[in-house]
């Protein structure tokens, strides 16, 4: 029983021009908010400041604590994956709203979250509570299944509780396994920081600058000037981000590649510049750059018609990376 197919929103996320600060927190590398405000505290799964559009922050924080199987960061990750926080999103499979309910599921599980007397799938005040309630209902269905309760709940959300019960855990469906992995990875991206960034405050500051530009429309040749409406292209964004912390980079992507040592894929740290090319042998053919934030994601200005957003780096055209901070470069292994 397929309850709902997860559909990737990397290409459409924030397409409505949402301008919000996405604070990405991955593993032990915690991005820049706590460098400004001091060491973070509180629950590790609370929402990081600014990760959710302001109009939905309180809803996600409240309803993300509805049951032990979910938390605000996990609920935020689901909403981002489903719609990019777009309350008017509609998929080719007729999934609707910020939480992408298909009509049959909404008819059964939609609730009147704001108590105004109706259940409106297009209203985040109903759809977000309904998503949380649906998560908790699914968790109750599979509570006796072995394994991680949250992963079993996510698998039920994607493939149906029957499949999770049948297979005694996350079923052997590629789509479902990918969905569980993606949401649990994104969950870290929305969680409140609990420690300081290591090794580079400059890298964290550059990421913080780029975060503030999330949702900004792309502009070819854009340097973020007032005359350009504060818009950037890919290398204009990375250059401005590092200029904000006192590091001057060349203007174009293939020159930025030569601005420091090159960490391997398994050595990447938040703040590293990551590059993409159609020719894996020629750095002069590099055509795109972003700022790595951890967990396999970067912040980048992708192309005309898109907005600054975060995207996966593990694509066939991934070329390599450059570490432009002095203290970050010292963390690289010394060549034999």
N, C-alpha and C positions, 0 to 999 in steps of 0.2 A: 504494500500500500504506500504510494508516494504521496505524502502530505503536501509537500511543497518543494520544488526544485530550487536550489540555491543558484543564483545567477550572478556572475561577476560584474561588479559595478565600477571597476577601475576606469572604464572608458566614459562613464556617465556621472560618476560621483561628483557632486558639487556643481553639476552643469547648470544649475539654477543660479549660480553666482553666490552661493553661500560663502561669506567671508568669516571664517572662524579659525581659532588657533588650535591646531591639532598637536597636542603634547604627546610625543611618542616615547614610551618607556619600555625598553626591551632588555630582558635579563637583568644583569647588574649594572647596565649602562642607563642612567637616568638623566633625562634631558633637562634643559636649563632652568626651569621654573624654580627649583630649589637652590640654584646658585644665586638667585636674586633674593629669595625669601628665607634662606637658611635650610638646614636639613629638614626634610619632610618627616611627617609623623602620621599617626593614625593607621587605619587598616590598610593592608597592602592592596586590597581590591576596591578601595574607594576610588571615585573618579578623580583623575588629575585635573587641575584647574584648566579650564578652557578647552578641554578635549571634545566636548559636546556643545553644539550651538546653544547659546544662552537660553533660548526659549524652551529648550527641552531638558536643560540641565537638572532642574528640580524633579521633573517627572522620572527621569532615568535614575536619579539618586534614590528617590522614594521607592519606586516599583522594583528596582533592581535588588532590593532586600526582601522581596516577598516570600522567598523560601530558601532553604540552604543550598539548593542546586544551582542557584544563580547569584549574581552580584552585579552592582552597577556597571563595572567595567565590562563584564561579559554581555550584559544587555546592550550596552553601547556598541560593542563589537558586532553584535547581530544586526542592529539597526544600520550601522555603517555598511556592512556587507550586503544587506538586503536592498538598501535604497540610497546610500550616501546621505542619509538624513533628509531625503527629499519627500515631503508629505504628499506630493502629487505624482509620485513614481507609479508607473504601470508597466508590467512586463508583457512580453508576447504571449505568456501563458495566463494572462488575465490576473496576475497577482497585483494587489492594489495597496497604495499608501506607503507610509513610512516603514511599516513592518511587513509589507508585501504578503498580506493574507489573500489567498484565493477565496472566491465568494462562498464556497461550501464550508471551508474552515471558519471563515468569519461568522457565518450563520450559526455555527455551533459554539464557537469559542469567543466571539467578540463580546466585550462587556462595555457598560456605560461607565467609563473610568472617571469622568468628571461630574457625574450625577446630574446631568442636564436633561435627562429623560429620553435620550436617544443613543444609539450605537452607530457611530459614523466611522467607517474604515478610513476615511480621508482626514479625520481629525486626530492629530497626534495625542490629544488628551484622552481619547478612547483607545487608539491603536497601540500606544506604548504600554499602558496597563494591560491591554489584552494580550500583547506579546509576552509580558511577564507572567500573566496568569496561565497562558498556554504552556509556557516553559514548565511551570510548576505542576501543571496537570500531567504533562508528559513524564516529568520526573516521578510522579506518584505511580504512573503506570509501570515504570521499569525499576522501581525501587528495590526489587528483590533480585535483579539481574546482577551477576558478578561484574566486577570492574569499577571504573571510575564513574560515580553517579552523574557528574556533569557531562562527561563525554557520552554516556548512554542517553542522557536527555537530548544533547545536541544531535546525536544520531537519530533519535526518534523524531526530532523536529524535521530532519531532512528525509528520512526513509520510512518513518512510521514506527510506532512502538512495537507493532507485531514483529517487524524484522529484527529489532533489537532483542526481543524475547526469544524469537526463534533461534538466533545465532548466539545467544548468551553473552551479548555485548555488541560493540560496534560491528555492524554486518560487513561482509567482504565486498562492498560496493565501492568502486573507485571514487565516485562522486561523493558518497557519504563520508568516506575516510578523509577526502580532501576538505570537505566542509568542516568536519570536526577539527582537523589540523589548522585550518585557516582561522576559525573563530577563536580557538584557544591561543593562537599566536597573536591575533589582533587584540585579544583581551589584555595582554600585557601592554599594548600600546595606549590603552585608555586608563590604566591603573595609576593611582597616585604615587609619586616618587617616595622612596623611603630612605634614600641615601644620596651622597654626592656623586657627581659624574667623575669618572676616572677613565683615562688619565688627563683629559684636556678640558680646561674651562673655556679656552678659545673655541674648541670644536663645539662645545655645548652652546656657547653664545651664538655661533654661526647658525646652528640648528634653530635656536630660539628666534633669530631674525627671519629665517625661512618660514617657520611656523606662522609668524604673523602675516605672511603673504598668502597663506593657503586660501584658495577660492578666488584669487586675483586672475583675471583673464590674461592669457599669453599675448605677447607682442614681439614680433620678429625685430631684433635689434634693440629691444627694450632694456633700459638701464635703471628703471624705476624712478625716473625724474618726474617732477610735477607736470611738465609739458607732455609727458607720455602717459599721464594718468596713473603713475605708480606701477606700471606694468613692466614685465621682464620677458626675455627669452631665457633659455636654459643657462647659458654661461653668464648672462647678465645677473641672474639670480644668485649663482654661486659666488660671483665676484663681489656683489654687494653684501652678501651674507658675511663673507670673510673680511671685507673692508670694515664692517661694523665692529670687528674685534681686533682691528689693527694689522691685518694681513692683506697685502696687496697681491692680487692674482692677475695674470694676463687676461685679456678680454675674451678670447675665443677658446672653445672647449679643447681643441687639440693642443693648444699652447698650455692650457691649465694642466694637462696630463703630465707635463714636464716640470711642474712646480714643486716636486718633492719625490720621495721614495715611493715604491709601488708595493703595497701589501698584497699578499695572496688573498684569494676569496675567503679562506678560513682564518685569516688574520684581520679581517675588517673590523674597525671600530666606528662608532657613531662619529660623524664629522668628516670621515673620509669622502673624497670625491670619487664618484663611480662613473665610468665612461662606457659608451656604446658605439659600435662601428659595424658597417657591413663588410669590412675587411679585417679579419682578426690578426693580420700580420703587420698592419700599417697604422701607426698612431696618427699620421697626418690625415687619415680617413675618418677619424672620430667625428661623429656628428651630433652627439648628445652627452650631457653631463647632469648629474644630480648630486645631492648630499645624502650620504648614507645615514640612516637613523637606527639601524639595528633590525634584527629579526627578518632580514631579507628584503627590507623596504628602504626606499629613498624618498625625499621630497624633491620634486622637480617641476619645471615648467615644460610640459611635454611637446606642444605643437600648436600651430594656429587653430583657433576654435575650441581649445581646451583651457583649463584653469590650472593654476599651481595646486598640486595635490601630492599624495604619496602613492608610489607605484612599486611593484616588485622589481628587483634587480636581476633575478635569475631568468633571463630571457636569452634566446639564441644569439643575440647581438651584443651581449655583455663582453666588453673588451678588457677591462681591468680597473684599477683604482690608484689613487694618489693620496698620500697623507701630507697635508700642507702645514701642519703645526709642528713646531720644533719639539715640544715635549711629547707629542704623539709619535713623532718619528723615532724617538728614543725607545719607544715601546716595541718597535719592530725587532725581530731576531737579527743578530749580527751575521752577515754572510760568512760562510765558512771560507 
